[in-house]
Amino acid sequence: MNYRKKVVEEVPEVNTSIWSCVSEDCNGWMRDNFTFEYEPSCPLCSSQMEKDTKMLPQVVNMSASVEMKS
């Protein structure tokens, strides 16, 4: 048998705008470019959210780029 170790490609991390939950009991957060509302509420506990930044793997939201082209 021939086993090959798969090469894992590193995904670059970038400083990303997010919305984070203000509730002390909740760790909810979401990427800013994946929200549907101007000021979203937490999907886990329905509390308010505030803008913040976080180092995250780079992800491209294809639906946002399609909406901009229309």
Predicted model as a PDB file, atoms N, CA, C, CB and O in Angstrom, pLDDT in the B-factor column:
MODEL        1                                                                  
ATOM      1  N   MET A   1       0.832  -1.182   0.000  1.00 61.00           N  
ATOM      2  CA  MET A   1       0.000   0.000   0.000  1.00 61.00           C  
ATOM      3  C   MET A   1       0.871   1.239   0.000  1.00 61.00           C  
ATOM      4  CB  MET A   1      -0.944   0.002   1.200  1.00 61.00           C  
ATOM      5  O   MET A   1       1.965   1.264   0.564  1.00 61.00           O  
ATOM      6  N   ASN A   2       0.359   2.241  -0.638  1.00 66.00           N  
ATOM      7  CA  ASN A   2       1.093   3.488  -0.745  1.00 66.00           C  
ATOM      8  C   ASN A   2       0.269   4.599  -0.087  1.00 66.00           C  
ATOM      9  CB  ASN A   2       1.408   3.826  -2.235  1.00 66.00           C  
ATOM     10  O   ASN A   2      -0.800   4.967  -0.574  1.00 66.00           O  
ATOM     11  N   TYR A   3       0.776   5.116   1.008  1.00 72.00           N  
ATOM     12  CA  TYR A   3       0.097   6.217   1.697  1.00 72.00           C  
ATOM     13  C   TYR A   3       0.866   7.504   1.442  1.00 72.00           C  
ATOM     14  CB  TYR A   3      -0.024   5.938   3.228  1.00 72.00           C  
ATOM     15  O   TYR A   3       2.079   7.578   1.637  1.00 72.00           O  
ATOM     16  N   ARG A   4       0.141   8.497   1.010  1.00 77.00           N  
ATOM     17  CA  ARG A   4       0.768   9.791   0.782  1.00 77.00           C  
ATOM     18  C   ARG A   4       0.204  10.799   1.767  1.00 77.00           C  
ATOM     19  CB  ARG A   4       0.552  10.265  -0.674  1.00 77.00           C  
ATOM     20  O   ARG A   4      -1.004  10.882   1.989  1.00 77.00           O  
ATOM     21  N   LYS A   5       1.085  11.534   2.328  1.00 77.00           N  
ATOM     22  CA  LYS A   5       0.651  12.575   3.239  1.00 77.00           C  
ATOM     23  C   LYS A   5       0.165  13.752   2.412  1.00 77.00           C  
ATOM     24  CB  LYS A   5       1.794  12.997   4.207  1.00 77.00           C  
ATOM     25  O   LYS A   5       0.897  14.274   1.570  1.00 77.00           O  
ATOM     26  N   LYS A   6      -1.070  14.166   2.653  1.00 79.00           N  
ATOM     27  CA  LYS A   6      -1.632  15.286   1.912  1.00 79.00           C  
ATOM     28  C   LYS A   6      -0.957  16.579   2.350  1.00 79.00           C  
ATOM     29  CB  LYS A   6      -3.161  15.371   2.119  1.00 79.00           C  
ATOM     30  O   LYS A   6      -0.713  16.800   3.536  1.00 79.00           O  
ATOM     31  N   VAL A   7      -0.667  17.412   1.389  1.00 76.00           N  
ATOM     32  CA  VAL A   7      -0.065  18.697   1.666  1.00 76.00           C  
ATOM     33  C   VAL A   7      -1.183  19.650   2.090  1.00 76.00           C  
ATOM     34  CB  VAL A   7       0.719  19.242   0.423  1.00 76.00           C  
ATOM     35  O   VAL A   7      -2.141  19.872   1.348  1.00 76.00           O  
ATOM     36  N   VAL A   8      -1.046  20.201   3.279  1.00 78.00           N  
ATOM     37  CA  VAL A   8      -2.046  21.129   3.782  1.00 78.00           C  
ATOM     38  C   VAL A   8      -1.620  22.548   3.423  1.00 78.00           C  
ATOM     39  CB  VAL A   8      -2.234  20.974   5.319  1.00 78.00           C  
ATOM     40  O   VAL A   8      -0.549  23.016   3.810  1.00 78.00           O  
ATOM     41  N   GLU A   9      -2.487  23.213   2.676  1.00 80.00           N  
ATOM     42  CA  GLU A   9      -2.195  24.572   2.250  1.00 80.00           C  
ATOM     43  C   GLU A   9      -2.583  25.535   3.373  1.00 80.00           C  
ATOM     44  CB  GLU A   9      -2.948  24.918   0.929  1.00 80.00           C  
ATOM     45  O   GLU A   9      -3.692  25.469   3.903  1.00 80.00           O  
ATOM     46  N   GLU A  10      -1.668  26.422   3.725  1.00 83.00           N  
ATOM     47  CA  GLU A  10      -1.939  27.395   4.773  1.00 83.00           C  
ATOM     48  C   GLU A  10      -2.873  28.476   4.265  1.00 83.00           C  
ATOM     49  CB  GLU A  10      -0.640  28.013   5.284  1.00 83.00           C  
ATOM     50  O   GLU A  10      -2.670  29.031   3.184  1.00 83.00           O  
ATOM     51  N   VAL A  11      -3.895  28.771   5.049  1.00 82.00           N  
ATOM     52  CA  VAL A  11      -4.816  29.841   4.709  1.00 82.00           C  
ATOM     53  C   VAL A  11      -4.349  31.082   5.467  1.00 82.00           C  
ATOM     54  CB  VAL A  11      -6.311  29.463   5.063  1.00 82.00           C  
ATOM     55  O   VAL A  11      -4.223  31.043   6.691  1.00 82.00           O  
ATOM     56  N   PRO A  12      -4.093  32.172   4.762  1.00 88.00           N  
ATOM     57  CA  PRO A  12      -3.596  33.371   5.450  1.00 88.00           C  
ATOM     58  C   PRO A  12      -4.662  33.967   6.366  1.00 88.00           C  
ATOM     59  CB  PRO A  12      -3.138  34.423   4.428  1.00 88.00           C  
ATOM     60  O   PRO A  12      -5.845  33.999   6.025  1.00 88.00           O  
ATOM     61  N   GLU A  13      -4.224  34.438   7.532  1.00 91.00           N  
ATOM     62  CA  GLU A  13      -5.134  35.094   8.452  1.00 91.00           C  
ATOM     63  C   GLU A  13      -5.023  36.601   8.283  1.00 91.00           C  
ATOM     64  CB  GLU A  13      -4.837  34.682   9.908  1.00 91.00           C  
ATOM     65  O   GLU A  13      -3.930  37.147   8.133  1.00 91.00           O  
ATOM     66  N   VAL A  14      -6.172  37.261   8.311  1.00 93.00           N  
ATOM     67  CA  VAL A  14      -6.209  38.710   8.155  1.00 93.00           C  
ATOM     68  C   VAL A  14      -7.057  39.318   9.277  1.00 93.00           C  
ATOM     69  CB  VAL A  14      -6.773  39.103   6.757  1.00 93.00           C  
ATOM     70  O   VAL A  14      -7.913  38.645   9.851  1.00 93.00           O  
ATOM     71  N   ASN A  15      -6.815  40.577   9.577  1.00 96.00           N  
ATOM     72  CA  ASN A  15      -7.603  41.278  10.574  1.00 96.00           C  
ATOM     73  C   ASN A  15      -8.972  41.567   9.955  1.00 96.00           C  
ATOM     74  CB  ASN A  15      -6.890  42.600  11.049  1.00 96.00           C  
ATOM     75  O   ASN A  15      -9.067  42.334   8.997  1.00 96.00           O  
ATOM     76  N   THR A  16     -10.033  40.958  10.496  1.00 93.00           N  
ATOM     77  CA  THR A  16     -11.354  40.967   9.895  1.00 93.00           C  
ATOM     78  C   THR A  16     -12.345  41.725  10.765  1.00 93.00           C  
ATOM     79  CB  THR A  16     -11.837  39.545   9.661  1.00 93.00           C  
ATOM     80  O   THR A  16     -12.326  41.583  11.988  1.00 93.00           O  
ATOM     81  N   SER A  17     -13.205  42.521  10.157  1.00 94.00           N  
ATOM     82  CA  SER A  17     -14.274  43.205  10.886  1.00 94.00           C  
ATOM     83  C   SER A  17     -15.340  42.188  11.255  1.00 94.00           C  
ATOM     84  CB  SER A  17     -14.884  44.366  10.042  1.00 94.00           C  
ATOM     85  O   SER A  17     -15.792  41.407  10.418  1.00 94.00           O  
ATOM     86  N   ILE A  18     -15.735  42.212  12.528  1.00 95.00           N  
ATOM     87  CA  ILE A  18     -16.772  41.289  12.996  1.00 95.00           C  
ATOM     88  C   ILE A  18     -17.776  42.049  13.850  1.00 95.00           C  
ATOM     89  CB  ILE A  18     -16.151  40.113  13.800  1.00 95.00           C  
ATOM     90  O   ILE A  18     -17.540  43.192  14.241  1.00 95.00           O  
ATOM     91  N   TRP A  19     -18.889  41.403  14.130  1.00 95.00           N  
ATOM     92  CA  TRP A  19     -19.852  41.848  15.118  1.00 95.00           C  
ATOM     93  C   TRP A  19     -19.756  40.850  16.265  1.00 95.00           C  
ATOM     94  CB  TRP A  19     -21.322  41.942  14.523  1.00 95.00           C  
ATOM     95  O   TRP A  19     -19.851  39.643  16.040  1.00 95.00           O  
ATOM     96  N   SER A  20     -19.570  41.333  17.487  1.00 96.00           N  
ATOM     97  CA  SER A  20     -19.504  40.436  18.644  1.00 96.00           C  
ATOM     98  C   SER A  20     -20.620  40.783  19.619  1.00 96.00           C  
ATOM     99  CB  SER A  20     -18.119  40.529  19.344  1.00 96.00           C  
ATOM    100  O   SER A  20     -21.004  41.944  19.760  1.00 96.00           O  
ATOM    101  N   CYS A  21     -21.131  39.760  20.286  1.00 96.00           N  
ATOM    102  CA  CYS A  21     -22.236  39.906  21.222  1.00 96.00           C  
ATOM    103  C   CYS A  21     -21.762  40.657  22.466  1.00 96.00           C  
ATOM    104  CB  CYS A  21     -22.816  38.525  21.603  1.00 96.00           C  
ATOM    105  O   CYS A  21     -20.659  40.418  22.958  1.00 96.00           O  
ATOM    106  N   VAL A  22     -22.601  41.565  22.973  1.00 96.00           N  
ATOM    107  CA  VAL A  22     -22.238  42.341  24.158  1.00 96.00           C  
ATOM    108  C   VAL A  22     -22.583  41.618  25.451  1.00 96.00           C  
ATOM    109  CB  VAL A  22     -22.931  43.685  24.129  1.00 96.00           C  
ATOM    110  O   VAL A  22     -22.155  42.049  26.522  1.00 96.00           O  
ATOM    111  N   SER A  23     -23.335  40.543  25.382  1.00 95.00           N  
ATOM    112  CA  SER A  23     -23.725  39.792  26.573  1.00 95.00           C  
ATOM    113  C   SER A  23     -22.524  39.061  27.165  1.00 95.00           C  
ATOM    114  CB  SER A  23     -24.844  38.792  26.238  1.00 95.00           C  
ATOM    115  O   SER A  23     -21.745  38.446  26.436  1.00 95.00           O  
ATOM    116  N   GLU A  24     -22.375  39.130  28.485  1.00 93.00           N  
ATOM    117  CA  GLU A  24     -21.258  38.473  29.174  1.00 93.00           C  
ATOM    118  C   GLU A  24     -21.358  36.951  29.076  1.00 93.00           C  
ATOM    119  CB  GLU A  24     -21.218  38.900  30.647  1.00 93.00           C  
ATOM    120  O   GLU A  24     -20.337  36.264  29.081  1.00 93.00           O  
ATOM    121  N   ASP A  25     -22.573  36.422  28.989  1.00 95.00           N  
ATOM    122  CA  ASP A  25     -22.788  34.973  28.981  1.00 95.00           C  
ATOM    123  C   ASP A  25     -22.695  34.348  27.589  1.00 95.00           C  
ATOM    124  CB  ASP A  25     -24.133  34.662  29.573  1.00 95.00           C  
ATOM    125  O   ASP A  25     -22.777  33.126  27.458  1.00 95.00           O  
ATOM    126  N   CYS A  26     -22.528  35.156  26.562  1.00 95.00           N  
ATOM    127  CA  CYS A  26     -22.555  34.661  25.182  1.00 95.00           C  
ATOM    128  C   CYS A  26     -21.223  34.935  24.487  1.00 95.00           C  
ATOM    129  CB  CYS A  26     -23.712  35.313  24.393  1.00 95.00           C  
ATOM    130  O   CYS A  26     -20.629  35.997  24.675  1.00 95.00           O  
ATOM    131  N   ASN A  27     -20.763  33.992  23.697  1.00 94.00           N  
ATOM    132  CA  ASN A  27     -19.537  34.154  22.917  1.00 94.00           C  
ATOM    133  C   ASN A  27     -19.831  34.340  21.428  1.00 94.00           C  
ATOM    134  CB  ASN A  27     -18.625  32.947  23.119  1.00 94.00           C  
ATOM    135  O   ASN A  27     -18.952  34.132  20.592  1.00 94.00           O  
ATOM    136  N   GLY A  28     -21.048  34.725  21.097  1.00 95.00           N  
ATOM    137  CA  GLY A  28     -21.459  34.839  19.705  1.00 95.00           C  
ATOM    138  C   GLY A  28     -20.748  35.955  18.958  1.00 95.00           C  
ATOM    139  O   GLY A  28     -20.512  37.030  19.508  1.00 95.00           O  
ATOM    140  N   TRP A  29     -20.408  35.693  17.703  1.00 95.00           N  
ATOM    141  CA  TRP A  29     -19.829  36.696  16.817  1.00 95.00           C  
ATOM    142  C   TRP A  29     -20.088  36.270  15.384  1.00 95.00           C  
ATOM    143  CB  TRP A  29     -18.304  36.879  17.082  1.00 95.00           C  
ATOM    144  O   TRP A  29     -20.360  35.099  15.122  1.00 95.00           O  
ATOM    145  N   MET A  30     -20.004  37.219  14.448  1.00 94.00           N  
ATOM    146  CA  MET A  30     -20.150  36.915  13.022  1.00 94.00           C  
ATOM    147  C   MET A  30     -19.332  37.913  12.215  1.00 94.00           C  
ATOM    148  CB  MET A  30     -21.648  36.953  12.588  1.00 94.00           C  
ATOM    149  O   MET A  30     -19.099  39.045  12.638  1.00 94.00           O  
ATOM    150  N   ARG A  31     -18.905  37.462  11.050  1.00 93.00           N  
ATOM    151  CA  ARG A  31     -18.153  38.350  10.158  1.00 93.00           C  
ATOM    152  C   ARG A  31     -19.071  39.453   9.650  1.00 93.00           C  
ATOM    153  CB  ARG A  31     -17.538  37.558   8.968  1.00 93.00           C  
ATOM    154  O   ARG A  31     -20.247  39.219   9.368  1.00 93.00           O  
ATOM    155  N   ASP A  32     -18.519  40.656   9.537  1.00 91.00           N  
ATOM    156  CA  ASP A  32     -19.304  41.807   9.095  1.00 91.00           C  
ATOM    157  C   ASP A  32     -19.838  41.613   7.687  1.00 91.00           C  
ATOM    158  CB  ASP A  32     -18.467  43.071   9.158  1.00 91.00           C  
ATOM    159  O   ASP A  32     -20.975  41.990   7.406  1.00 91.00           O  
ATOM    160  N   ASN A  33     -19.041  41.030   6.795  1.00 88.00           N  
ATOM    161  CA  ASN A  33     -19.496  40.889   5.406  1.00 88.00           C  
ATOM    162  C   ASN A  33     -20.447  39.699   5.201  1.00 88.00           C  
ATOM    163  CB  ASN A  33     -18.295  40.736   4.492  1.00 88.00           C  
ATOM    164  O   ASN A  33     -20.835  39.414   4.068  1.00 88.00           O  
ATOM    165  N   PHE A  34     -20.829  39.000   6.290  1.00 86.00           N  
ATOM    166  CA  PHE A  34     -21.800  37.913   6.198  1.00 86.00           C  
ATOM    167  C   PHE A  34     -23.101  38.269   6.916  1.00 86.00           C  
ATOM    168  CB  PHE A  34     -21.213  36.628   6.783  1.00 86.00           C  
ATOM    169  O   PHE A  34     -23.933  37.389   7.137  1.00 86.00           O  
ATOM    170  N   THR A  35     -23.296  39.528   7.283  1.00 85.00           N  
ATOM    171  CA  THR A  35     -24.528  39.937   7.954  1.00 85.00           C  
ATOM    172  C   THR A  35     -25.534  40.440   6.940  1.00 85.00           C  
ATOM    173  CB  THR A  35     -24.245  41.020   9.005  1.00 85.00           C  
ATOM    174  O   THR A  35     -25.173  40.888   5.852  1.00 85.00           O  
ATOM    175  N   PHE A  36     -26.803  40.359   7.313  1.00 84.00           N  
ATOM    176  CA  PHE A  36     -27.873  40.817   6.439  1.00 84.00           C  
ATOM    177  C   PHE A  36     -28.478  42.133   6.920  1.00 84.00           C  
ATOM    178  CB  PHE A  36     -28.952  39.759   6.342  1.00 84.00           C  
ATOM    179  O   PHE A  36     -29.276  42.748   6.213  1.00 84.00           O  
ATOM    180  N   GLU A  37     -28.096  42.564   8.126  1.00 85.00           N  
ATOM    181  CA  GLU A  37     -28.662  43.764   8.716  1.00 85.00           C  
ATOM    182  C   GLU A  37     -27.576  44.800   8.961  1.00 85.00           C  
ATOM    183  CB  GLU A  37     -29.385  43.431  10.019  1.00 85.00           C  
ATOM    184  O   GLU A  37     -26.397  44.464   9.073  1.00 85.00           O  
ATOM    185  N   TYR A  38     -27.984  46.064   9.045  1.00 88.00           N  
ATOM    186  CA  TYR A  38     -27.030  47.134   9.296  1.00 88.00           C  
ATOM    187  C   TYR A  38     -26.447  47.005  10.705  1.00 88.00           C  
ATOM    188  CB  TYR A  38     -27.701  48.508   9.112  1.00 88.00           C  
ATOM    189  O   TYR A  38     -25.238  47.148  10.888  1.00 88.00           O  
ATOM    190  N   GLU A  39     -27.294  46.737  11.697  1.00 89.00           N  
ATOM    191  CA  GLU A  39     -26.857  46.465  13.068  1.00 89.00           C  
ATOM    192  C   GLU A  39     -27.525  45.164  13.509  1.00 89.00           C  
ATOM    193  CB  GLU A  39     -27.218  47.660  14.045  1.00 89.00           C  
ATOM    194  O   GLU A  39     -28.657  45.188  13.994  1.00 89.00           O  
ATOM    195  N   PRO A  40     -26.844  44.032  13.350  1.00 92.00           N  
ATOM    196  CA  PRO A  40     -27.467  42.745  13.636  1.00 92.00           C  
ATOM    197  C   PRO A  40     -27.618  42.485  15.135  1.00 92.00           C  
ATOM    198  CB  PRO A  40     -26.659  41.635  13.008  1.00 92.00           C  
ATOM    199  O   PRO A  40     -26.913  43.070  15.956  1.00 92.00           O  
ATOM    200  N   SER A  41     -28.551  41.594  15.470  1.00 94.00           N  
ATOM    201  CA  SER A  41     -28.674  41.109  16.841  1.00 94.00           C  
ATOM    202  C   SER A  41     -28.062  39.707  16.877  1.00 94.00           C  
ATOM    203  CB  SER A  41     -30.186  41.099  17.327  1.00 94.00           C  
ATOM    204  O   SER A  41     -27.990  39.033  15.849  1.00 94.00           O  
ATOM    205  N   CYS A  42     -27.627  39.278  18.040  1.00 94.00           N  
ATOM    206  CA  CYS A  42     -26.945  37.999  18.183  1.00 94.00           C  
ATOM    207  C   CYS A  42     -27.879  36.845  17.803  1.00 94.00           C  
ATOM    208  CB  CYS A  42     -26.433  37.823  19.625  1.00 94.00           C  
ATOM    209  O   CYS A  42     -28.990  36.767  18.328  1.00 94.00           O  
ATOM    210  N   PRO A  43     -27.458  35.956  16.912  1.00 92.00           N  
ATOM    211  CA  PRO A  43     -28.306  34.830  16.524  1.00 92.00           C  
ATOM    212  C   PRO A  43     -28.434  33.782  17.632  1.00 92.00           C  
ATOM    213  CB  PRO A  43     -27.754  34.181  15.270  1.00 92.00           C  
ATOM    214  O   PRO A  43     -29.323  32.931  17.571  1.00 92.00           O  
ATOM    215  N   LEU A  44     -27.565  33.829  18.637  1.00 95.00           N  
ATOM    216  CA  LEU A  44     -27.610  32.842  19.714  1.00 95.00           C  
ATOM    217  C   LEU A  44     -28.488  33.281  20.881  1.00 95.00           C  
ATOM    218  CB  LEU A  44     -26.213  32.565  20.211  1.00 95.00           C  
ATOM    219  O   LEU A  44     -29.255  32.480  21.415  1.00 95.00           O  
ATOM    220  N   CYS A  45     -28.381  34.565  21.286  1.00 96.00           N  
ATOM    221  CA  CYS A  45     -29.114  35.015  22.473  1.00 96.00           C  
ATOM    222  C   CYS A  45     -29.982  36.243  22.214  1.00 96.00           C  
ATOM    223  CB  CYS A  45     -28.143  35.317  23.584  1.00 96.00           C  
ATOM    224  O   CYS A  45     -30.652  36.711  23.134  1.00 96.00           O  
ATOM    225  N   SER A  46     -29.994  36.775  21.005  1.00 94.00           N  
ATOM    226  CA  SER A  46     -30.789  37.940  20.588  1.00 94.00           C  
ATOM    227  C   SER A  46     -30.383  39.251  21.260  1.00 94.00           C  
ATOM    228  CB  SER A  46     -32.235  37.681  20.871  1.00 94.00           C  
ATOM    229  O   SER A  46     -31.157  40.208  21.243  1.00 94.00           O  
ATOM    230  N   SER A  47     -29.191  39.317  21.850  1.00 95.00           N  
ATOM    231  CA  SER A  47     -28.692  40.552  22.448  1.00 95.00           C  
ATOM    232  C   SER A  47     -28.129  41.464  21.356  1.00 95.00           C  
ATOM    233  CB  SER A  47     -27.611  40.248  23.518  1.00 95.00           C  
ATOM    234  O   SER A  47     -28.003  41.062  20.200  1.00 95.00           O  
ATOM    235  N   GLN A  48     -27.794  42.687  21.737  1.00 95.00           N  
ATOM    236  CA  GLN A  48     -27.171  43.608  20.798  1.00 95.00           C  
ATOM    237  C   GLN A  48     -25.754  43.147  20.488  1.00 95.00           C  
ATOM    238  CB  GLN A  48     -27.165  45.044  21.360  1.00 95.00           C  
ATOM    239  O   GLN A  48     -25.160  42.371  21.236  1.00 95.00           O  
ATOM    240  N   MET A  49     -25.225  43.640  19.372  1.00 95.00           N  
ATOM    241  CA  MET A  49     -23.857  43.308  18.980  1.00 95.00           C  
ATOM    242  C   MET A  49     -23.107  44.605  18.716  1.00 95.00           C  
ATOM    243  CB  MET A  49     -23.833  42.379  17.721  1.00 95.00           C  
ATOM    244  O   MET A  49     -23.707  45.624  18.374  1.00 95.00           O  
ATOM    245  N   GLU A  50     -21.771  44.558  18.881  1.00 95.00           N  
ATOM    246  CA  GLU A  50     -20.936  45.721  18.628  1.00 95.00           C  
ATOM    247  C   GLU A  50     -19.827  45.360  17.648  1.00 95.00           C  
ATOM    248  CB  GLU A  50     -20.343  46.264  19.942  1.00 95.00           C  
ATOM    249  O   GLU A  50     -19.399  44.208  17.576  1.00 95.00           O  
ATOM    250  N   LYS A  51     -19.368  46.353  16.896  1.00 95.00           N  
ATOM    251  CA  LYS A  51     -18.293  46.127  15.926  1.00 95.00           C  
ATOM    252  C   LYS A  51     -16.985  45.878  16.649  1.00 95.00           C  
ATOM    253  CB  LYS A  51     -18.153  47.326  14.969  1.00 95.00           C  
ATOM    254  O   LYS A  51     -16.705  46.482  17.685  1.00 95.00           O  
ATOM    255  N   ASP A  52     -16.181  44.972  16.087  1.00 95.00           N  
ATOM    256  CA  ASP A  52     -14.894  44.618  16.657  1.00 95.00           C  
ATOM    257  C   ASP A  52     -14.049  44.063  15.516  1.00 95.00           C  
ATOM    258  CB  ASP A  52     -15.040  43.581  17.839  1.00 95.00           C  
ATOM    259  O   ASP A  52     -14.517  43.992  14.380  1.00 95.00           O  
ATOM    260  N   THR A  53     -12.820  43.670  15.802  1.00 96.00           N  
ATOM    261  CA  THR A  53     -11.972  43.016  14.809  1.00 96.00           C  
ATOM    262  C   THR A  53     -11.385  41.752  15.422  1.00 96.00           C  
ATOM    263  CB  THR A  53     -10.843  43.970  14.316  1.00 96.00           C  
ATOM    264  O   THR A  53     -11.263  41.633  16.641  1.00 96.00           O  
ATOM    265  N   LYS A  54     -11.025  40.811  14.554  1.00 95.00           N  
ATOM    266  CA  LYS A  54     -10.488  39.527  14.987  1.00 95.00           C  
ATOM    267  C   LYS A  54      -9.599  38.966  13.884  1.00 95.00           C  
ATOM    268  CB  LYS A  54     -11.630  38.531  15.341  1.00 95.00           C  
ATOM    269  O   LYS A  54      -9.905  39.122  12.701  1.00 95.00           O  
ATOM    270  N   MET A  55      -8.507  38.320  14.259  1.00 95.00           N  
ATOM    271  CA  MET A  55      -7.644  37.664  13.279  1.00 95.00           C  
ATOM    272  C   MET A  55      -8.295  36.337  12.885  1.00 95.00           C  
ATOM    273  CB  MET A  55      -6.195  37.439  13.851  1.00 95.00           C  
ATOM    274  O   MET A  55      -8.428  35.434  13.711  1.00 95.00           O  
ATOM    275  N   LEU A  56      -8.700  36.229  11.615  1.00 93.00           N  
ATOM    276  CA  LEU A  56      -9.412  35.049  11.119  1.00 93.00           C  
ATOM    277  C   LEU A  56      -8.844  34.627   9.773  1.00 93.00           C  
ATOM    278  CB  LEU A  56     -10.926  35.330  10.998  1.00 93.00           C  
ATOM    279  O   LEU A  56      -8.246  35.438   9.066  1.00 93.00           O  
ATOM    280  N   PRO A  57      -9.031  33.349   9.415  1.00 91.00           N  
ATOM    281  CA  PRO A  57      -8.636  32.924   8.071  1.00 91.00           C  
ATOM    282  C   PRO A  57      -9.416  33.720   7.029  1.00 91.00           C  
ATOM    283  CB  PRO A  57      -8.871  31.403   7.880  1.00 91.00           C  
ATOM    284  O   PRO A  57     -10.597  34.015   7.211  1.00 91.00           O  
ATOM    285  N   GLN A  58      -8.749  34.056   5.952  1.00 88.00           N  
ATOM    286  CA  GLN A  58      -9.361  34.866   4.901  1.00 88.00           C  
ATOM    287  C   GLN A  58     -10.443  34.062   4.185  1.00 88.00           C  
ATOM    288  CB  GLN A  58      -8.293  35.354   3.893  1.00 88.00           C  
ATOM    289  O   GLN A  58     -10.192  32.957   3.703  1.00 88.00           O  
ATOM    290  N   VAL A  59     -11.644  34.626   4.123  1.00 84.00           N  
ATOM    291  CA  VAL A  59     -12.772  34.003   3.439  1.00 84.00           C  
ATOM    292  C   VAL A  59     -13.404  35.063   2.553  1.00 84.00           C  
ATOM    293  CB  VAL A  59     -13.815  33.406   4.455  1.00 84.00           C  
ATOM    294  O   VAL A  59     -13.585  36.206   2.972  1.00 84.00           O  
ATOM    295  N   VAL A  60     -13.739  34.680   1.324  1.00 80.00           N  
ATOM    296  CA  VAL A  60     -14.362  35.609   0.398  1.00 80.00           C  
ATOM    297  C   VAL A  60     -15.840  35.279   0.320  1.00 80.00           C  
ATOM    298  CB  VAL A  60     -13.695  35.547  -1.006  1.00 80.00           C  
ATOM    299  O   VAL A  60     -16.212  34.137   0.048  1.00 80.00           O  
ATOM    300  N   ASN A  61     -16.682  36.269   0.556  1.00 77.00           N  
ATOM    301  CA  ASN A  61     -18.134  36.109   0.465  1.00 77.00           C  
ATOM    302  C   ASN A  61     -18.549  36.355  -0.984  1.00 77.00           C  
ATOM    303  CB  ASN A  61     -18.882  37.088   1.443  1.00 77.00           C  
ATOM    304  O   ASN A  61     -18.654  37.500  -1.426  1.00 77.00           O  
ATOM    305  N   MET A  62     -18.781  35.275  -1.708  1.00 78.00           N  
ATOM    306  CA  MET A  62     -19.106  35.391  -3.123  1.00 78.00           C  
ATOM    307  C   MET A  62     -20.462  36.034  -3.352  1.00 78.00           C  
ATOM    308  CB  MET A  62     -19.073  34.033  -3.773  1.00 78.00           C  
ATOM    309  O   MET A  62     -20.638  36.716  -4.362  1.00 78.00           O  
ATOM    310  N   SER A  63     -21.427  35.850  -2.461  1.00 74.00           N  
ATOM    311  CA  SER A  63     -22.748  36.442  -2.657  1.00 74.00           C  
ATOM    312  C   SER A  63     -22.687  37.957  -2.563  1.00 74.00           C  
ATOM    313  CB  SER A  63     -23.737  35.895  -1.630  1.00 74.00           C  
ATOM    314  O   SER A  63     -23.463  38.641  -3.231  1.00 74.00           O  
ATOM    315  N   ALA A  64     -21.778  38.504  -1.747  1.00 55.00           N  
ATOM    316  CA  ALA A  64     -21.643  39.951  -1.644  1.00 55.00           C  
ATOM    317  C   ALA A  64     -21.100  40.532  -2.944  1.00 55.00           C  
ATOM    318  CB  ALA A  64     -20.727  40.323  -0.471  1.00 55.00           C  
ATOM    319  O   ALA A  64     -21.538  41.603  -3.366  1.00 55.00           O  
ATOM    320  N   SER A  65     -20.157  39.848  -3.588  1.00 52.00           N  
ATOM    321  CA  SER A  65     -19.596  40.354  -4.837  1.00 52.00           C  
ATOM    322  C   SER A  65     -20.602  40.253  -5.977  1.00 52.00           C  
ATOM    323  CB  SER A  65     -18.323  39.592  -5.194  1.00 52.00           C  
ATOM    324  O   SER A  65     -20.570  41.070  -6.897  1.00 52.00           O  
ATOM    325  N   VAL A  66     -21.502  39.257  -5.935  1.00 46.00           N  
ATOM    326  CA  VAL A  66     -22.518  39.118  -6.968  1.00 46.00           C  
ATOM    327  C   VAL A  66     -23.533  40.245  -6.830  1.00 46.00           C  
ATOM    328  CB  VAL A  66     -23.214  37.737  -6.879  1.00 46.00           C  
ATOM    329  O   VAL A  66     -23.982  40.793  -7.838  1.00 46.00           O  
ATOM    330  N   GLU A  67     -23.909  40.608  -5.586  1.00 49.00           N  
ATOM    331  CA  GLU A  67     -24.862  41.680  -5.377  1.00 49.00           C  
ATOM    332  C   GLU A  67     -24.297  43.011  -5.863  1.00 49.00           C  
ATOM    333  CB  GLU A  67     -25.242  41.771  -3.903  1.00 49.00           C  
ATOM    334  O   GLU A  67     -25.038  43.835  -6.399  1.00 49.00           O  
ATOM    335  N   MET A  68     -23.005  43.231  -5.685  1.00 46.00           N  
ATOM    336  CA  MET A  68     -22.388  44.489  -6.101  1.00 46.00           C  
ATOM    337  C   MET A  68     -22.375  44.635  -7.608  1.00 46.00           C  
ATOM    338  CB  MET A  68     -20.974  44.586  -5.564  1.00 46.00           C  
ATOM    339  O   MET A  68     -22.471  45.751  -8.117  1.00 46.00           O  
ATOM    340  N   LYS A  69     -22.258  43.531  -8.335  1.00 44.00           N  
ATOM    341  CA  LYS A  69     -22.221  43.583  -9.789  1.00 44.00           C  
ATOM    342  C   LYS A  69     -23.588  43.882 -10.382  1.00 44.00           C  
ATOM    343  CB  LYS A  69     -21.696  42.280 -10.343  1.00 44.00           C  
ATOM    344  O   LYS A  69     -23.677  44.466 -11.462  1.00 44.00           O  
ATOM    345  N   SER A  70     -24.665  43.488  -9.688  1.00 42.00           N  
ATOM    346  CA  SER A  70     -26.027  43.670 -10.208  1.00 42.00           C  
ATOM    347  C   SER A  70     -26.426  45.109 -10.252  1.00 42.00           C  
ATOM    348  CB  SER A  70     -27.016  42.909  -9.379  1.00 42.00           C  
ATOM    349  O   SER A  70     -27.541  45.428 -10.665  1.00 42.00           O  
TER     350      SER A  70                                                      
ENDMDL                                                                          
END                                                                             
